[in-house]
Amino acid sequence: MSTTVDARGLSCPQPVLMTLDEIRKIDRGEIQILVDTDTSKENVTRAAKSQGWQLKDIQDEGEGYRIIINKD
């Protein structure tokens, strides 16, 4: 199961809050988070790890990043 959180164009803490909301909803699986700043990338990654999720990949998409996290 994979869901996507599109937080592009939003400033922190919105991307972090949206990611944490999705983490609470699905409990496990894979989430892709779209962000467009380095700060959001770092904060979302840190927040996900603090909730026990693993960073699977960060893809540079030119105008932003696709952060892929998962939890089994």
Secondary structure, DSSP 8 states (H G I E B T S, - for coil): -EEEEE-TT--TTHHHHHHHHHHHHHSSEEEEEEE-SHHHHHHHHHHHHHTT-EEEEEEE-SSSEEEEEEE-
